[in-house]
Amino acid sequence: MTDTELKQWIAVTANSQYQWTEDEITRLNGRGALYYFGGEDGVYIRIQPEGELSVGTYEGAFPHIGEAVFTQKSSVVCDSFGQAFQRAIELGGQQFLQDMFSGKPSQVLFEGPASPGMEMQTM
């Protein structure tokens, strides 16, 4: 990991202190969805592709959430990913809804060129 990539990951992790953040790598790798809030230590909501929803805490997300240690507190098996996502919205509440659907990127914007795979894209 280059110094630039390290700084970018640290900024993404730090930004999750203020809002729910989706780990896009989990989704892009076909492993469901992972949402987290709290910076280096916080809470998470995880949805497996087949519909299992789990919630818990994580610690040590440095420089990014992929390095964290997760402690599951509760889980429920739903009929589908969509049903589990609906339950996640209920659990995350209004802030989760705003953070996921406001149209604002969930990561801070970086100055200068991003490293491959770290480009910011907004819709």
FIVO-357170 format. One record per residue (C-alpha): x, y, z; residue in three letters. Coordinates in steps of 0.02 Angstrom, whole numbers, padded with zeros to 5 digits, always signed. Layout:
N
XYZala/...
// end
This chain:
123
+00000+00000+00000met/+00070+00169-00048thr/+00070+00321+00068asp/-00068+00398-00038thr/-00176+00242-00025glu/-00147+00235+00163leu/-00201+00416+00182lys/-00356+00385+00077gln/-00409+00233+00180trp/-00378+00325+00344ile/-00488+00468+00283ala/-00629+00348+00233val/-00622+00262+00402thr/-00615+00426+00498ala/-00767+00491+00402asn/-00871+00345+00467ser/-00865+00429+00639gln/-01000+00547+00574tyr/-01108+00441+00461gln/-01151+00265+00408trp/-01030+00207+00274thr/-01047+00063+00153glu/-00897-00047+00123asp/-00909-00053-00066glu/-00778-00190-00077ile/-00895-00312+00011thr/-01034-00275-00114arg/-00920-00276-00267leu/-00847-00444-00217asn/-01022-00519-00210gly/-01018-00544-00021arg/-01177-00449+00020gly/-01169-00282+00109ala/-01074-00209+00256leu/-01120-00044+00336tyr/-01023+00032+00480tyr/-01024+00184+00592phe/-00894+00243+00718gly/-00721+00266+00643gly/-00589+00142+00701glu/-00708+00064+00830asp/-00896+00061+00808gly/-01051-00034+00757val/-01093-00129+00599tyr/-01238-00203+00503ile/-01196-00347+00387arg/-01311-00430+00259ile/-01258-00594+00179gln/-01312-00624-00002pro/-01436-00759+00052glu/-01521-00642+00177gly/-01439-00666+00347glu/-01433-00501+00441leu/-01309-00478+00582ser/-01267-00330+00692val/-01128-00300+00814gly/-00972-00203+00853thr/-00801-00191+00773tyr/-00630-00136+00834glu/-00467-00092+00751gly/-00523-00033+00579ala/-00353+00039+00535phe/-00323+00088+00402pro/-00491+00021+00341his/-00640-00086+00392ile/-00560-00240+00312gly/-00435-00244+00456glu/-00566-00237+00595ala/-00611-00374+00718val/-00800-00400+00718phe/-00903-00457+00867thr/-01077-00513+00818gln/-01211-00467+00946lys/-01366-00529+00856ser/-01421-00607+00693ser/-01580-00656+00604val/-01609-00755+00444val/-01726-00667+00324cys/-01810-00738+00170asp/-01705-00632+00051ser/-01571-00499+00039phe/-01708-00371+00008gly/-01802-00417+00165gln/-01639-00411+00265ala/-01601-00239+00193phe/-01773-00178+00246gln/-01736-00238+00423arg/-01566-00150+00416ala/-01654+00012+00373ile/-01768-00011+00522glu/-01619-00044+00636leu/-01513+00099+00568gly/-01655+00223+00580gly/-01667+00395+00503gln/-01481+00428+00500gln/-01448+00266+00406phe/-01579+00315+00278leu/-01506+00488+00256gln/-01327+00426+00244asp/-01367+00288+00118met/-01492+00381+00009phe/-01447+00566+00017ser/-01352+00560-00147gly/-01195+00621-00059lys/-01040+00511-00065pro/-01009+00418+00096ser/-00824+00453+00088gln/-00730+00616+00095val/-00662+00683-00068leu/-00475+00678-00090phe/-00362+00806-00168glu/-00254+00745-00311gly/-00268+00586-00413pro/-00337+00434-00327ala/-00250+00267-00333ser/-00329+00134-00443pro/-00485+00066-00359gly/-00503+00219-00246met/-00588+00337-00369glu/-00740+00429-00306met/-00895+00407-00411gln/-01060+00494-00380thr/-01222+00462-00470met/
// end
